[in-house]
Amino acid sequence: DVYKRQVHGVTLNAQFLGGKISFFQSVCVLGYCVFPINIVGLIVALFGFILPFWLRFLIVVGGFYWSTLASTGFMAELISNDKKLLGVYPVFLFYLFLSWFVLII
C-alpha cells in the first residue's frame, strides 16, 4: 500500500509539472527501476546476518544509486528544464524510502 501511494504521488507530481508522461508509463518505469533495490533486499535478507553493517550499507547505497540514476534520467527528459529538480526530487525520495527499509531489515 505504501509503495502504491508513493508511485501515485511521483507520477502525479510529474504530470502536474507539465511532464508529457502517461500514468501507466510512469508506473512501469518506477517499477522497472526498483529492481536493483529488490535484489539488494534479497541479498540483505539472505546474508544480512553474516555481513557487517558497513558492507550492507554499501550494498544498499549501490542499489539506491542504480535505481535513482536509471529512473531520474528518464523522468528528467519528460519535464521542462526549469522544473527538472522539482520532478526528480520525489523520485529520489521514493527510492531513498525503499532503500532505508531494505537497510533496516
Secondary structure, DSSP 8 states (H G I E B T S, - for coil): -HHHHHHHHHHHHHHHTT----HHHHHHHHHHHTHHHHHHHHHHHHHTTTS-HHHHHHHHHHHHHHHHHHHHHHHHHHS-GGGHHHHHHHHHHHHHHHHHHHHT-
